[in-house]
Amino acid sequence: MFSHMSGRRGGCGPRGMRGGHAMYAMWAAHRHGSGRGERGGGHGRHRVFDGGELRLVLLKLIADQPRHGYDLIREIEARTGGAYAPSPGVVYPTLTMLGDMGLIDEQAQGTRRLFAINEAGTAHLAEHAETVAALFARLDQLGAMRAKTDGAQIRRAMGNLRTVLQNRLSRDDVDADTLNDVAALIDEAAGKIERLK
């Protein structure tokens, strides 16, 4: 049997992003060469869920099957195609909070802890079933966006743009007019992409 989890309560930080912000998060992660959401080596660190939302996501994954903390991180990363992976510094305090709330139990397995949902956790998920479904739809959408924007031709074009910008803007003759012209060109390209059917 699993013993009830104990520990100091932990938080999960600021609210995450929604809608178009998720696309920006993916672009920023690509731009910085990480592509891993919060696990970006210090670059492109973006949260997709706020604390309450992440608690529900983790609780649902634990309900599907008992898991270790690392397994939860890998599962979320896999569902988003590598676009987002919550950091251990976010996941483990959230698991502690779920235990403090009496929604999950834990069992020691050597140096690791296995988390399982209990009766109270199952009831909590049922009460928030609609929200849980929306959260997992968001994960699926993020994965679909990653698949669409991670093609070789897109990576090549983004890399080309980055290189051109770095080379052009590092020259001594760059002035305010040049910066305005560059910004206008990028805005024009963004507008054309947005209007594509």
C-alpha positions in Angstrom: 0.0 0.0 0.0 1.0 3.6 -0.5 1.6 5.7 2.6 0.3 9.2 2.7 2.8 11.8 1.4 4.1 14.5 3.7 6.3 17.5 3.3 6.5 21.2 3.0 4.1 22.8 0.7 5.5 24.1 -2.6 4.3 26.5 -5.2 4.5 26.7 -8.9 5.2 30.3 -9.8 3.4 32.7 -12.2 0.7 32.0 -14.6 1.5 30.3 -17.9 0.7 31.2 -21.4 -2.3 30.5 -23.6 -3.3 30.6 -27.2 -0.9 32.5 -29.4 1.6 32.8 -26.5 2.3 29.1 -26.8 3.4 29.6 -30.4 5.8 32.3 -29.2 7.1 30.0 -26.5 8.0 27.4 -29.2 9.6 30.0 -31.4 11.6 31.4 -28.5 12.8 27.9 -27.5 13.8 27.3 -31.1 15.5 30.6 -31.3 17.6 29.9 -28.3 18.3 26.3 -29.4 16.5 24.5 -26.6 13.1 23.4 -27.8 12.3 22.1 -24.3 10.1 24.6 -22.6 11.2 25.1 -19.0 14.1 22.7 -19.5 16.0 25.0 -21.8 19.3 25.3 -20.1 18.5 28.8 -19.0 17.0 30.0 -22.3 13.4 30.2 -23.4 12.0 29.3 -20.0 8.3 29.5 -20.3 5.5 27.9 -18.2 2.5 26.5 -20.0 0.4 26.0 -16.9 -0.2 27.8 -13.7 0.1 26.0 -10.4 -3.5 24.8 -10.1 -3.5 23.6 -13.7 -0.2 21.7 -13.4 -1.6 20.0 -10.3 -4.5 18.7 -12.3 -2.3 17.5 -15.2 0.0 15.6 -12.9 -2.9 14.1 -10.9 -4.5 12.9 -14.2 -1.2 11.3 -15.3 -0.8 9.6 -12.0 -4.4 8.4 -12.2 -3.6 6.7 -15.5 -0.8 4.8 -13.8 1.5 5.2 -10.7 4.5 7.2 -11.8 7.8 8.6 -10.6 8.4 12.3 -10.8 10.9 11.9 -13.7 8.3 9.8 -15.5 5.8 12.7 -15.3 8.2 15.1 -16.8 9.0 12.7 -19.7 5.4 12.0 -20.3 4.5 15.7 -20.6 7.5 16.3 -22.9 6.4 13.4 -25.1 2.8 14.6 -25.4 4.0 18.0 -26.6 6.6 16.6 -29.0 9.4 18.1 -26.9 7.9 21.6 -27.0 7.4 21.7 -23.2 8.9 19.8 -20.2 8.2 21.2 -16.7 11.4 21.4 -14.6 11.9 19.2 -11.5 11.9 22.4 -9.5 8.3 22.8 -10.5 7.1 19.2 -10.6 8.3 18.0 -7.2 6.9 20.9 -5.1 3.6 20.3 -7.0 3.7 16.6 -6.0 4.3 17.6 -2.4 1.3 19.9 -2.6 -0.9 17.1 -4.0 0.2 14.9 -1.1 -0.5 17.7 1.4 -4.0 18.0 -0.1 -4.5 14.3 0.5 -5.0 13.5 -3.2 -2.0 11.2 -3.8 0.0 8.6 -1.8 3.6 7.7 -2.2 5.8 4.6 -1.9 9.5 4.6 -1.5 11.3 2.5 -4.1 15.0 2.7 -3.2 16.0 6.3 -3.6 12.9 7.0 -5.8 9.3 7.8 -4.9 6.4 6.3 -6.7 3.2 8.3 -6.7 -0.3 6.9 -7.0 -3.7 8.4 -6.8 -6.1 7.6 -3.9 -9.8 7.8 -3.5 -9.9 11.5 -2.7 -7.7 12.2 -5.8 -10.1 10.3 -8.0 -13.0 12.2 -6.7 -11.1 15.5 -7.2 -10.4 14.6 -10.8 -14.1 13.8 -11.4 -15.1 17.2 -10.0 -12.7 18.9 -12.4 -13.2 16.6 -15.4 -14.0 19.4 -17.9 -11.0 21.5 -16.9 -8.7 18.4 -17.1 -10.0 17.7 -20.6 -9.3 21.3 -21.7 -5.7 21.1 -20.2 -4.9 17.9 -22.1 -6.3 19.4 -25.2 -3.9 22.3 -24.7 -1.0 19.8 -24.5 -2.1 18.1 -27.7 -2.4 21.5 -29.4 1.1 22.4 -28.3 2.4 19.1 -29.7 0.5 19.7 -33.0 2.0 23.2 -33.3 5.5 21.8 -32.6 5.0 19.2 -35.4 3.9 21.9 -37.8 6.7 24.3 -37.1 9.5 21.9 -36.6 10.0 20.9 -40.3 13.4 21.1 -41.8 12.5 23.9 -44.2 11.1 26.0 -41.3 14.2 25.5 -39.2 16.4 26.4 -42.2 14.4 29.6 -42.9 14.4 30.7 -39.3 18.1 30.0 -39.0 18.7 32.0 -42.2 16.7 34.9 -40.8 18.6 34.9 -37.6 22.0 34.8 -39.3 21.0 37.7 -41.7 19.8 39.8 -38.8 22.9 39.2 -36.7 25.2 40.0 -39.6 23.3 43.1 -40.8 22.6 44.6 -37.4 26.2 44.2 -36.2 27.5 46.6 -38.9 28.7 50.1 -37.9 26.3 51.8 -40.4 23.1 50.6 -38.6 20.9 53.6 -37.7 17.3 54.1 -36.6 16.1 54.1 -40.2 17.7 50.8 -40.8 16.2 49.3 -37.7 12.7 50.6 -38.8 13.2 49.1 -42.2 14.1 45.7 -40.8 11.2 45.8 -38.4 8.8 46.7 -41.3 10.1 43.8 -43.4 9.6 41.3 -40.6 6.2 42.7 -39.8 5.3 42.4 -43.5 6.4 38.8 -43.6 4.5 38.0 -40.4 1.4 39.5 -41.9 1.7 37.4 -45.1 2.2 34.3 -43.1 -0.9 35.1 -41.0 -3.0 35.5 -44.1 -1.9 32.2 -45.6 -4.8 29.8 -46.2 
